[in-house]
Amino acid sequence: MTEIASPHIAKPRILVLGVQPGTPPFRIVEIDGQVVGEAKAITDVLEAAAAFGITVHDLDDPEVVRWVGGDKFTWRRHY
């Protein structure tokens, strides 16, 4: 397989993990492979990114943010 034929796999700097139980529920945020905090809303993700000098223009861009266990609108656990 040549390089051109191989699929591109994005390695974004920001990783937002699945919803964790809590009051309120939260998601763990990693930046550059390091846990940097908890997010209870989209704004928490943006604030964490800004603290590390990352400007996010599009939360749906997989090159920038990877959402695990839901998307940017998932802030409650689904059973």
PDB file with SEQRES, HELIX, SHEET and CRYST1 records, atoms N, CA, C and O in Angstrom:
SEQRES   1 A   79  MET THR GLU ILE ALA SER PRO HIS ILE ALA LYS PRO ARG          
SEQRES   2 A   79  ILE LEU VAL LEU GLY VAL GLN PRO GLY THR PRO PRO PHE          
SEQRES   3 A   79  ARG ILE VAL GLU ILE ASP GLY GLN VAL VAL GLY GLU ALA          
SEQRES   4 A   79  LYS ALA ILE THR ASP VAL LEU GLU ALA ALA ALA ALA PHE          
SEQRES   5 A   79  GLY ILE THR VAL HIS ASP LEU ASP ASP PRO GLU VAL VAL          
SEQRES   6 A   79  ARG TRP VAL GLY GLY ASP LYS PHE THR TRP ARG ARG HIS          
SEQRES   7 A   79  TYR                                                          
HELIX    1 AA1 ILE A   42  ALA A   51  1                                  10    
SHEET    1 AA1 4 GLN A  34  ALA A  39  0                                        
SHEET    2 AA1 4 PHE A  26  ILE A  31 -1                                        
SHEET    3 AA1 4 ILE A  14  GLN A  20 -1                                        
SHEET    4 AA1 4 VAL A  65  TRP A  67  1                                        
CRYST1    1.000    1.000    1.000  90.00  90.00  90.00 P 1           1          
ATOM      1  N   MET A   1       0.845  -1.170   0.000  1.00  0.00           N  
ATOM      2  CA  MET A   1       0.000   0.000   0.000  1.00  0.00           C  
ATOM      3  C   MET A   1       0.889   1.231   0.000  1.00  0.00           C  
ATOM      4  O   MET A   1       1.859   1.324   0.752  1.00  0.00           O  
ATOM      5  N   THR A   2       0.542   2.145  -0.838  1.00  0.00           N  
ATOM      6  CA  THR A   2       1.323   3.377  -0.901  1.00  0.00           C  
ATOM      7  C   THR A   2       0.801   4.368   0.118  1.00  0.00           C  
ATOM      8  O   THR A   2      -0.297   4.212   0.653  1.00  0.00           O  
ATOM      9  N   GLU A   3       1.587   5.371   0.376  1.00  0.00           N  
ATOM     10  CA  GLU A   3       1.186   6.400   1.326  1.00  0.00           C  
ATOM     11  C   GLU A   3      -0.107   7.089   0.911  1.00  0.00           C  
ATOM     12  O   GLU A   3      -0.951   7.388   1.755  1.00  0.00           O  
ATOM     13  N   ILE A   4      -0.263   7.336  -0.360  1.00  0.00           N  
ATOM     14  CA  ILE A   4      -1.457   8.018  -0.850  1.00  0.00           C  
ATOM     15  C   ILE A   4      -2.689   7.144  -0.669  1.00  0.00           C  
ATOM     16  O   ILE A   4      -3.774   7.664  -0.410  1.00  0.00           O  
ATOM     17  N   ALA A   5      -2.549   5.841  -0.799  1.00  0.00           N  
ATOM     18  CA  ALA A   5      -3.684   4.940  -0.677  1.00  0.00           C  
ATOM     19  C   ALA A   5      -4.080   4.675   0.768  1.00  0.00           C  
ATOM     20  O   ALA A   5      -5.193   4.216   1.023  1.00  0.00           O  
ATOM     21  N   SER A   6      -3.206   4.950   1.706  1.00  0.00           N  
ATOM     22  CA  SER A   6      -3.528   4.688   3.104  1.00  0.00           C  
ATOM     23  C   SER A   6      -4.456   5.771   3.652  1.00  0.00           C  
ATOM     24  O   SER A   6      -4.327   6.941   3.291  1.00  0.00           O  
ATOM     25  N   PRO A   7      -5.387   5.384   4.519  1.00  0.00           N  
ATOM     26  CA  PRO A   7      -6.313   6.373   5.069  1.00  0.00           C  
ATOM     27  C   PRO A   7      -5.612   7.315   6.043  1.00  0.00           C  
ATOM     28  O   PRO A   7      -4.659   6.934   6.722  1.00  0.00           O  
ATOM     29  N   HIS A   8      -6.101   8.545   6.097  1.00  0.00           N  
ATOM     30  CA  HIS A   8      -5.552   9.530   7.030  1.00  0.00           C  
ATOM     31  C   HIS A   8      -6.283   9.404   8.358  1.00  0.00           C  
ATOM     32  O   HIS A   8      -7.511   9.471   8.401  1.00  0.00           O  
ATOM     33  N   ILE A   9      -5.544   9.226   9.430  1.00  0.00           N  
ATOM     34  CA  ILE A   9      -6.135   9.149  10.755  1.00  0.00           C  
ATOM     35  C   ILE A   9      -5.698  10.376  11.528  1.00  0.00           C  
ATOM     36  O   ILE A   9      -4.511  10.576  11.783  1.00  0.00           O  
ATOM     37  N   ALA A  10      -6.669  11.194  11.897  1.00  0.00           N  
ATOM     38  CA  ALA A  10      -6.379  12.439  12.602  1.00  0.00           C  
ATOM     39  C   ALA A  10      -5.921  12.149  14.027  1.00  0.00           C  
ATOM     40  O   ALA A  10      -6.443  11.248  14.684  1.00  0.00           O  
ATOM     41  N   LYS A  11      -4.965  12.899  14.488  1.00  0.00           N  
ATOM     42  CA  LYS A  11      -4.510  12.829  15.885  1.00  0.00           C  
ATOM     43  C   LYS A  11      -4.685  14.231  16.463  1.00  0.00           C  
ATOM     44  O   LYS A  11      -3.731  15.003  16.553  1.00  0.00           O  
ATOM     45  N   PRO A  12      -5.920  14.546  16.853  1.00  0.00           N  
ATOM     46  CA  PRO A  12      -6.175  15.890  17.368  1.00  0.00           C  
ATOM     47  C   PRO A  12      -5.510  16.113  18.721  1.00  0.00           C  
ATOM     48  O   PRO A  12      -5.257  15.162  19.461  1.00  0.00           O  
ATOM     49  N   ARG A  13      -5.235  17.352  19.033  1.00  0.00           N  
ATOM     50  CA  ARG A  13      -4.602  17.687  20.315  1.00  0.00           C  
ATOM     51  C   ARG A  13      -5.593  17.559  21.463  1.00  0.00           C  
ATOM     52  O   ARG A  13      -5.192  17.311  22.600  1.00  0.00           O  
ATOM     53  N   ILE A  14      -6.896  17.728  21.178  1.00  0.00           N  
ATOM     54  CA  ILE A  14      -7.925  17.710  22.228  1.00  0.00           C  
ATOM     55  C   ILE A  14      -8.742  16.431  22.123  1.00  0.00           C  
ATOM     56  O   ILE A  14      -9.244  16.087  21.053  1.00  0.00           O  
ATOM     57  N   LEU A  15      -8.870  15.732  23.247  1.00  0.00           N  
ATOM     58  CA  LEU A  15      -9.672  14.518  23.325  1.00  0.00           C  
ATOM     59  C   LEU A  15     -10.667  14.707  24.466  1.00  0.00           C  
ATOM     60  O   LEU A  15     -10.282  14.992  25.600  1.00  0.00           O  
ATOM     61  N   VAL A  16     -11.949  14.544  24.151  1.00  0.00           N  
ATOM     62  CA  VAL A  16     -12.998  14.670  25.166  1.00  0.00           C  
ATOM     63  C   VAL A  16     -13.604  13.289  25.339  1.00  0.00           C  
ATOM     64  O   VAL A  16     -14.242  12.765  24.426  1.00  0.00           O  
ATOM     65  N   LEU A  17     -13.404  12.696  26.519  1.00  0.00           N  
ATOM     66  CA  LEU A  17     -13.849  11.333  26.783  1.00  0.00           C  
ATOM     67  C   LEU A  17     -15.335  11.287  27.123  1.00  0.00           C  
ATOM     68  O   LEU A  17     -15.974  12.322  27.309  1.00  0.00           O  
ATOM     69  N   GLY A  18     -15.874  10.074  27.202  1.00  0.00           N  
ATOM     70  CA  GLY A  18     -17.297   9.868  27.457  1.00  0.00           C  
ATOM     71  C   GLY A  18     -17.766  10.429  28.786  1.00  0.00           C  
ATOM     72  O   GLY A  18     -16.967  10.745  29.667  1.00  0.00           O  
ATOM     73  N   VAL A  19     -19.078  10.543  28.908  1.00  0.00           N  
ATOM     74  CA  VAL A  19     -19.708  11.127  30.094  1.00  0.00           C  
ATOM     75  C   VAL A  19     -19.483  10.230  31.306  1.00  0.00           C  
ATOM     76  O   VAL A  19     -19.681   9.017  31.244  1.00  0.00           O  
ATOM     77  N   GLN A  20     -19.067  10.846  32.405  1.00  0.00           N  
ATOM     78  CA  GLN A  20     -18.840  10.167  33.674  1.00  0.00           C  
ATOM     79  C   GLN A  20     -19.969  10.525  34.644  1.00  0.00           C  
ATOM     80  O   GLN A  20     -20.498  11.636  34.596  1.00  0.00           O  
ATOM     81  N   PRO A  21     -20.337   9.589  35.522  1.00  0.00           N  
ATOM     82  CA  PRO A  21     -21.396   9.900  36.477  1.00  0.00           C  
ATOM     83  C   PRO A  21     -20.930  10.950  37.478  1.00  0.00           C  
ATOM     84  O   PRO A  21     -19.769  10.958  37.889  1.00  0.00           O  
ATOM     85  N   GLY A  22     -21.814  11.803  37.852  1.00  0.00           N  
ATOM     86  CA  GLY A  22     -21.508  12.859  38.815  1.00  0.00           C  
ATOM     87  C   GLY A  22     -22.693  13.792  38.908  1.00  0.00           C  
ATOM     88  O   GLY A  22     -23.664  13.658  38.163  1.00  0.00           O  
ATOM     89  N   THR A  23     -22.611  14.721  39.811  1.00  0.00           N  
ATOM     90  CA  THR A  23     -23.664  15.719  39.951  1.00  0.00           C  
ATOM     91  C   THR A  23     -23.035  17.079  39.786  1.00  0.00           C  
ATOM     92  O   THR A  23     -22.512  17.615  40.763  1.00  0.00           O  
ATOM     93  N   PRO A  24     -23.053  17.667  38.613  1.00  0.00           N  
ATOM     94  CA  PRO A  24     -23.602  17.133  37.364  1.00  0.00           C  
ATOM     95  C   PRO A  24     -22.620  16.189  36.690  1.00  0.00           C  
ATOM     96  O   PRO A  24     -21.444  16.145  37.051  1.00  0.00           O  
ATOM     97  N   PRO A  25     -23.111  15.424  35.695  1.00  0.00           N  
ATOM     98  CA  PRO A  25     -22.211  14.557  34.933  1.00  0.00           C  
ATOM     99  C   PRO A  25     -21.122  15.397  34.257  1.00  0.00           C  
ATOM    100  O   PRO A  25     -21.308  16.591  34.021  1.00  0.00           O  
ATOM    101  N   PHE A  26     -19.986  14.765  33.949  1.00  0.00           N  
ATOM    102  CA  PHE A  26     -18.871  15.509  33.357  1.00  0.00           C  
ATOM    103  C   PHE A  26     -18.138  14.621  32.361  1.00  0.00           C  
ATOM    104  O   PHE A  26     -18.351  13.410  32.305  1.00  0.00           O  
ATOM    105  N   ARG A  27     -17.271  15.251  31.579  1.00  0.00           N  
ATOM    106  CA  ARG A  27     -16.415  14.534  30.634  1.00  0.00           C  
ATOM    107  C   ARG A  27     -14.976  14.936  30.913  1.00  0.00           C  
ATOM    108  O   ARG A  27     -14.692  16.102  31.186  1.00  0.00           O  
ATOM    109  N   ILE A  28     -14.078  13.976  30.844  1.00  0.00           N  
ATOM    110  CA  ILE A  28     -12.663  14.236  31.074  1.00  0.00           C  
ATOM    111  C   ILE A  28     -12.058  14.786  29.785  1.00  0.00           C  
ATOM    112  O   ILE A  28     -12.336  14.290  28.693  1.00  0.00           O  
ATOM    113  N   VAL A  29     -11.231  15.814  29.927  1.00  0.00           N  
ATOM    114  CA  VAL A  29     -10.594  16.451  28.773  1.00  0.00           C  
ATOM    115  C   VAL A  29      -9.091  16.178  28.822  1.00  0.00           C  
ATOM    116  O   VAL A  29      -8.435  16.384  29.843  1.00  0.00           O  
ATOM    117  N   GLU A  30      -8.566  15.710  27.693  1.00  0.00           N  
ATOM    118  CA  GLU A  30      -7.123  15.507  27.544  1.00  0.00           C  
ATOM    119  C   GLU A  30      -6.620  16.446  26.461  1.00  0.00           C  
ATOM    120  O   GLU A  30      -7.282  16.646  25.442  1.00  0.00           O  
ATOM    121  N   ILE A  31      -5.459  17.014  26.684  1.00  0.00           N  
ATOM    122  CA  ILE A  31      -4.793  17.824  25.674  1.00  0.00           C  
ATOM    123  C   ILE A  31      -3.369  17.295  25.535  1.00  0.00           C  
ATOM    124  O   ILE A  31      -2.640  17.161  26.518  1.00  0.00           O  
ATOM    125  N   ASP A  32      -2.998  17.002  24.316  1.00  0.00           N  
ATOM    126  CA  ASP A  32      -1.676  16.430  24.020  1.00  0.00           C  
ATOM    127  C   ASP A  32      -1.400  15.189  24.858  1.00  0.00           C  
ATOM    128  O   ASP A  32      -0.273  14.978  25.307  1.00  0.00           O  
ATOM    129  N   GLY A  33      -2.445  14.354  25.074  1.00  0.00           N  
ATOM    130  CA  GLY A  33      -2.292  13.098  25.793  1.00  0.00           C  
ATOM    131  C   GLY A  33      -2.266  13.212  27.300  1.00  0.00           C  
ATOM    132  O   GLY A  33      -2.030  12.218  27.987  1.00  0.00           O  
ATOM    133  N   GLN A  34      -2.501  14.395  27.829  1.00  0.00           N  
ATOM    134  CA  GLN A  34      -2.442  14.614  29.269  1.00  0.00           C  
ATOM    135  C   GLN A  34      -3.809  15.072  29.773  1.00  0.00           C  
ATOM    136  O   GLN A  34      -4.416  15.968  29.186  1.00  0.00           O  
ATOM    137  N   VAL A  35      -4.298  14.463  30.854  1.00  0.00           N  
ATOM    138  CA  VAL A  35      -5.575  14.878  31.442  1.00  0.00           C  
ATOM    139  C   VAL A  35      -5.410  16.279  32.010  1.00  0.00           C  
ATOM    140  O   VAL A  35      -4.521  16.535  32.822  1.00  0.00           O  
ATOM    141  N   VAL A  36      -6.285  17.184  31.568  1.00  0.00           N  
ATOM    142  CA  VAL A  36      -6.174  18.574  32.023  1.00  0.00           C  
ATOM    143  C   VAL A  36      -7.366  19.021  32.856  1.00  0.00           C  
ATOM    144  O   VAL A  36      -7.328  20.093  33.459  1.00  0.00           O  
ATOM    145  N   GLY A  37      -8.424  18.215  32.900  1.00  0.00           N  
ATOM    146  CA  GLY A  37      -9.552  18.598  33.729  1.00  0.00           C  
ATOM    147  C   GLY A  37     -10.852  17.947  33.313  1.00  0.00           C  
ATOM    148  O   GLY A  37     -10.890  17.028  32.496  1.00  0.00           O  
ATOM    149  N   GLU A  38     -11.927  18.465  33.913  1.00  0.00           N  
ATOM    150  CA  GLU A  38     -13.272  17.981  33.652  1.00  0.00           C  
ATOM    151  C   GLU A  38     -14.053  19.063  32.932  1.00  0.00           C  
ATOM    152  O   GLU A  38     -13.853  20.256  33.159  1.00  0.00           O  
ATOM    153  N   ALA A  39     -14.948  18.620  32.057  1.00  0.00           N  
ATOM    154  CA  ALA A  39     -15.823  19.557  31.359  1.00  0.00           C  
ATOM    155  C   ALA A  39     -17.267  19.182  31.648  1.00  0.00           C  
ATOM    156  O   ALA A  39     -17.657  18.020  31.539  1.00  0.00           O  
ATOM    157  N   LYS A  40     -18.044  20.173  32.014  1.00  0.00           N  
ATOM    158  CA  LYS A  40     -19.467  19.976  32.255  1.00  0.00           C  
ATOM    159  C   LYS A  40     -20.292  20.598  31.138  1.00  0.00           C  
ATOM    160  O   LYS A  40     -21.515  20.454  31.102  1.00  0.00           O  
ATOM    161  N   ALA A  41     -19.607  21.296  30.217  1.00  0.00           N  
ATOM    162  CA  ALA A  41     -20.259  21.957  29.085  1.00  0.00           C  
ATOM    163  C   ALA A  41     -19.209  22.253  28.019  1.00  0.00           C  
ATOM    164  O   ALA A  41     -18.007  22.158  28.266  1.00  0.00           O  
ATOM    165  N   ILE A  42     -19.683  22.609  26.843  1.00  0.00           N  
ATOM    166  CA  ILE A  42     -18.791  22.943  25.735  1.00  0.00           C  
ATOM    167  C   ILE A  42     -17.832  24.062  26.126  1.00  0.00           C  
ATOM    168  O   ILE A  42     -16.662  24.040  25.745  1.00  0.00           O  
ATOM    169  N   THR A  43     -18.315  25.024  26.875  1.00  0.00           N  
ATOM    170  CA  THR A  43     -17.464  26.160  27.246  1.00  0.00           C  
ATOM    171  C   THR A  43     -16.256  25.714  28.061  1.00  0.00           C  
ATOM    172  O   THR A  43     -15.189  26.321  27.962  1.00  0.00           O  
ATOM    173  N   ASP A  44     -16.404  24.665  28.860  1.00  0.00           N  
ATOM    174  CA  ASP A  44     -15.266  24.152  29.636  1.00  0.00           C  
ATOM    175  C   ASP A  44     -14.187  23.584  28.712  1.00  0.00           C  
ATOM    176  O   ASP A  44     -12.995  23.722  28.987  1.00  0.00           O  
ATOM    177  N   VAL A  45     -14.606  22.952  27.626  1.00  0.00           N  
ATOM    178  CA  VAL A  45     -13.649  22.415  26.647  1.00  0.00           C  
ATOM    179  C   VAL A  45     -12.901  23.572  25.987  1.00  0.00           C  
ATOM    180  O   VAL A  45     -11.681  23.521  25.833  1.00  0.00           O  
ATOM    181  N   LEU A  46     -13.634  24.609  25.600  1.00  0.00           N  
ATOM    182  CA  LEU A  46     -13.012  25.772  24.961  1.00  0.00           C  
ATOM    183  C   LEU A  46     -12.059  26.491  25.909  1.00  0.00           C  
ATOM    184  O   LEU A  46     -10.992  26.938  25.489  1.00  0.00           O  
ATOM    185  N   GLU A  47     -12.430  26.607  27.175  1.00  0.00           N  
ATOM    186  CA  GLU A  47     -11.556  27.256  28.162  1.00  0.00           C  
ATOM    187  C   GLU A  47     -10.278  26.446  28.376  1.00  0.00           C  
ATOM    188  O   GLU A  47      -9.196  27.022  28.491  1.00  0.00           O  
ATOM    189  N   ALA A  48     -10.391  25.118  28.432  1.00  0.00           N  
ATOM    190  CA  ALA A  48      -9.209  24.272  28.602  1.00  0.00           C  
ATOM    191  C   ALA A  48      -8.283  24.433  27.398  1.00  0.00           C  
ATOM    192  O   ALA A  48      -7.067  24.539  27.553  1.00  0.00           O  
ATOM    193  N   ALA A  49      -8.863  24.450  26.206  1.00  0.00           N  
ATOM    194  CA  ALA A  49      -8.063  24.619  24.991  1.00  0.00           C  
ATOM    195  C   ALA A  49      -7.342  25.962  25.020  1.00  0.00           C  
ATOM    196  O   ALA A  49      -6.150  26.033  24.719  1.00  0.00           O  
ATOM    197  N   ALA A  50      -8.047  27.013  25.375  1.00  0.00           N  
ATOM    198  CA  ALA A  50      -7.447  28.351  25.413  1.00  0.00           C  
ATOM    199  C   ALA A  50      -6.309  28.414  26.428  1.00  0.00           C  
ATOM    200  O   ALA A  50      -5.308  29.091  26.196  1.00  0.00           O  
ATOM    201  N   ALA A  51      -6.457  27.714  27.547  1.00  0.00           N  
ATOM    202  CA  ALA A  51      -5.403  27.704  28.571  1.00  0.00           C  
ATOM    203  C   ALA A  51      -4.110  27.093  28.040  1.00  0.00           C  
ATOM    204  O   ALA A  51      -3.025  27.387  28.543  1.00  0.00           O  
ATOM    205  N   PHE A  52      -4.232  26.233  27.010  1.00  0.00           N  
ATOM    206  CA  PHE A  52      -3.062  25.610  26.402  1.00  0.00           C  
ATOM    207  C   PHE A  52      -2.693  26.265  25.074  1.00  0.00           C  
ATOM    208  O   PHE A  52      -1.901  25.723  24.304  1.00  0.00           O  
ATOM    209  N   GLY A  53      -3.268  27.424  24.818  1.00  0.00           N  
ATOM    210  CA  GLY A  53      -2.931  28.173  23.613  1.00  0.00           C  
ATOM    211  C   GLY A  53      -3.548  27.640  22.334  1.00  0.00           C  
ATOM    212  O   GLY A  53      -3.067  27.932  21.239  1.00  0.00           O  
ATOM    213  N   ILE A  54      -4.606  26.863  22.467  1.00  0.00           N  
ATOM    214  CA  ILE A  54      -5.274  26.289  21.294  1.00  0.00           C  
ATOM    215  C   ILE A  54      -6.542  27.084  21.009  1.00  0.00           C  
ATOM    216  O   ILE A  54      -7.412  27.207  21.871  1.00  0.00           O  
ATOM    217  N   THR A  55      -6.641  27.621  19.805  1.00  0.00           N  
ATOM    218  CA  THR A  55      -7.852  28.310  19.380  1.00  0.00           C  
ATOM    219  C   THR A  55      -8.698  27.327  18.586  1.00  0.00           C  
ATOM    220  O   THR A  55      -8.239  26.771  17.588  1.00  0.00           O  
ATOM    221  N   VAL A  56      -9.928  27.113  19.027  1.00  0.00           N  
ATOM    222  CA  VAL A  56     -10.827  26.173  18.356  1.00  0.00           C  
ATOM    223  C   VAL A  56     -11.844  26.972  17.560  1.00  0.00           C  
ATOM    224  O   VAL A  56     -12.626  27.741  18.120  1.00  0.00           O  
ATOM    225  N   HIS A  57     -11.825  26.781  16.238  1.00  0.00           N  
ATOM    226  CA  HIS A  57     -12.786  27.472  15.373  1.00  0.00           C  
ATOM    227  C   HIS A  57     -13.970  26.586  15.039  1.00  0.00           C  
ATOM    228  O   HIS A  57     -15.058  27.083  14.748  1.00  0.00           O  
ATOM    229  N   ASP A  58     -13.765  25.261  15.078  1.00  0.00           N  
ATOM    230  CA  ASP A  58     -14.815  24.327  14.695  1.00  0.00           C  
ATOM    231  C   ASP A  58     -14.742  23.094  15.598  1.00  0.00           C  
ATOM    232  O   ASP A  58     -13.829  22.280  15.461  1.00  0.00           O  
ATOM    233  N   LEU A  59     -15.695  22.954  16.515  1.00  0.00           N  
ATOM    234  CA  LEU A  59     -15.713  21.817  17.429  1.00  0.00           C  
ATOM    235  C   LEU A  59     -16.049  20.503  16.732  1.00  0.00           C  
ATOM    236  O   LEU A  59     -15.906  19.435  17.328  1.00  0.00           O  
ATOM    237  N   ASP A  60     -16.494  20.566  15.479  1.00  0.00           N  
ATOM    238  CA  ASP A  60     -16.815  19.360  14.719  1.00  0.00           C  
ATOM    239  C   ASP A  60     -15.655  18.895  13.841  1.00  0.00           C  
ATOM    240  O   ASP A  60     -15.771  17.886  13.145  1.00  0.00           O  
ATOM    241  N   ASP A  61     -14.548  19.617  13.870  1.00  0.00           N  
ATOM    242  CA  ASP A  61     -13.392  19.268  13.043  1.00  0.00           C  
ATOM    243  C   ASP A  61     -12.589  18.162  13.729  1.00  0.00           C  
ATOM    244  O   ASP A  61     -11.990  18.408  14.776  1.00  0.00           O  
ATOM    245  N   PRO A  62     -12.560  16.937  13.161  1.00  0.00           N  
ATOM    246  CA  PRO A  62     -11.832  15.840  13.796  1.00  0.00           C  
ATOM    247  C   PRO A  62     -10.326  16.047  13.843  1.00  0.00           C  
ATOM    248  O   PRO A  62      -9.626  15.321  14.549  1.00  0.00           O  
ATOM    249  N   GLU A  63      -9.821  17.018  13.109  1.00  0.00           N  
ATOM    250  CA  GLU A  63      -8.395  17.344  13.169  1.00  0.00           C  
ATOM    251  C   GLU A  63      -8.076  18.138  14.445  1.00  0.00           C  
ATOM    252  O   GLU A  63      -6.920  18.223  14.858  1.00  0.00           O  
ATOM    253  N   VAL A  64      -9.114  18.716  15.062  1.00  0.00           N  
ATOM    254  CA  VAL A  64      -8.935  19.579  16.231  1.00  0.00           C  
ATOM    255  C   VAL A  64      -9.393  18.895  17.518  1.00  0.00           C  
ATOM    256  O   VAL A  64      -8.667  18.886  18.512  1.00  0.00           O  
ATOM    257  N   VAL A  65     -10.608  18.318  17.497  1.00  0.00           N  
ATOM    258  CA  VAL A  65     -11.202  17.715  18.696  1.00  0.00           C  
ATOM    259  C   VAL A  65     -11.732  16.332  18.359  1.00  0.00           C  
ATOM    260  O   VAL A  65     -12.391  16.142  17.336  1.00  0.00           O  
ATOM    261  N   ARG A  66     -11.442  15.370  19.220  1.00  0.00           N  
ATOM    262  CA  ARG A  66     -12.052  14.038  19.092  1.00  0.00           C  
ATOM    263  C   ARG A  66     -12.999  13.844  20.254  1.00  0.00           C  
ATOM    264  O   ARG A  66     -12.602  13.938  21.416  1.00  0.00           O  
ATOM    265  N   TRP A  67     -14.261  13.573  19.936  1.00  0.00           N  
ATOM    266  CA  TRP A  67     -15.298  13.337  20.936  1.00  0.00           C  
ATOM    267  C   TRP A  67     -15.497  11.831  21.056  1.00  0.00           C  
ATOM    268  O   TRP A  67     -15.813  11.167  20.069  1.00  0.00           O  
ATOM    269  N   VAL A  68     -15.317  11.291  22.251  1.00  0.00           N  
ATOM    270  CA  VAL A  68     -15.473   9.862  22.498  1.00  0.00           C  
ATOM    271  C   VAL A  68     -16.754   9.647  23.292  1.00  0.00           C  
ATOM    272  O   VAL A  68     -16.978  10.314  24.302  1.00  0.00           O  
ATOM    273  N   GLY A  69     -17.589   8.729  22.847  1.00  0.00           N  
ATOM    274  CA  GLY A  69     -18.817   8.428  23.583  1.00  0.00           C  
ATOM    275  C   GLY A  69     -19.893   9.475  23.418  1.00  0.00           C  
ATOM    276  O   GLY A  69     -20.708   9.672  24.319  1.00  0.00           O  
ATOM    277  N   GLY A  70     -19.913  10.138  22.304  1.00  0.00           N  
ATOM    278  CA  GLY A  70     -20.917  11.159  22.037  1.00  0.00           C  
ATOM    279  C   GLY A  70     -20.281  12.350  21.360  1.00  0.00           C  
ATOM    280  O   GLY A  70     -19.074  12.375  21.120  1.00  0.00           O  
ATOM    281  N   ASP A  71     -21.099  13.333  21.054  1.00  0.00           N  
ATOM    282  CA  ASP A  71     -20.585  14.523  20.378  1.00  0.00           C  
ATOM    283  C   ASP A  71     -20.588  15.716  21.326  1.00  0.00           C  
ATOM    284  O   ASP A  71     -20.714  15.557  22.540  1.00  0.00           O  
ATOM    285  N   LYS A  72     -20.449  16.896  20.766  1.00  0.00           N  
ATOM    286  CA  LYS A  72     -20.357  18.102  21.593  1.00  0.00           C  
ATOM    287  C   LYS A  72     -21.651  18.414  22.337  1.00  0.00           C  
ATOM    288  O   LYS A  72     -21.664  19.258  23.233  1.00  0.00           O  
ATOM    289  N   PHE A  73     -22.737  17.741  21.972  1.00  0.00           N  
ATOM    290  CA  PHE A  73     -24.020  17.966  22.649  1.00  0.00           C  
ATOM    291  C   PHE A  73     -24.325  16.891  23.692  1.00  0.00           C  
ATOM    292  O   PHE A  73     -25.377  16.942  24.329  1.00  0.00           O  
ATOM    293  N   THR A  74     -23.435  15.929  23.878  1.00  0.00           N  
ATOM    294  CA  THR A  74     -23.659  14.823  24.817  1.00  0.00           C  
ATOM    295  C   THR A  74     -23.039  15.152  26.172  1.00  0.00           C  
ATOM    296  O   THR A  74     -21.821  15.097  26.344  1.00  0.00           O  
ATOM    297  N   TRP A  75     -23.894  15.494  27.124  1.00  0.00           N  
ATOM    298  CA  TRP A  75     -23.415  15.842  28.468  1.00  0.00           C  
ATOM    299  C   TRP A  75     -24.149  15.067  29.554  1.00  0.00           C  
ATOM    300  O   TRP A  75     -23.979  15.346  30.741  1.00  0.00           O  
ATOM    301  N   ARG A  76     -24.951  14.110  29.161  1.00  0.00           N  
ATOM    302  CA  ARG A  76     -25.637  13.224  30.095  1.00  0.00           C  
ATOM    303  C   ARG A  76     -25.394  11.800  29.641  1.00  0.00           C  
ATOM    304  O   ARG A  76     -25.231  11.542  28.449  1.00  0.00           O  
ATOM    305  N   ARG A  77     -25.369  10.867  30.598  1.00  0.00           N  
ATOM    306  CA  ARG A  77     -25.194   9.453  30.255  1.00  0.00           C  
ATOM    307  C   ARG A  77     -26.456   8.915  29.622  1.00  0.00           C  
ATOM    308  O   ARG A  77     -27.564   9.276  30.017  1.00  0.00           O  
ATOM    309  N   HIS A  78     -26.286   8.049  28.634  1.00  0.00           N  
ATOM    310  CA  HIS A  78     -27.411   7.399  27.961  1.00  0.00           C  
ATOM    311  C   HIS A  78     -27.373   5.929  28.327  1.00  0.00           C  
ATOM    312  O   HIS A  78     -26.348   5.265  28.171  1.00  0.00           O  
ATOM    313  N   TYR A  79     -28.468   5.440  28.800  1.00  0.00           N  
ATOM    314  CA  TYR A  79     -28.534   4.018  29.237  1.00  0.00           C  
ATOM    315  C   TYR A  79     -29.302   3.191  28.247  1.00  0.00           C  
ATOM    316  O   TYR A  79     -29.461   1.986  28.441  1.00  0.00           O  
TER     317      TYR A  79                                                      
END                                                                             
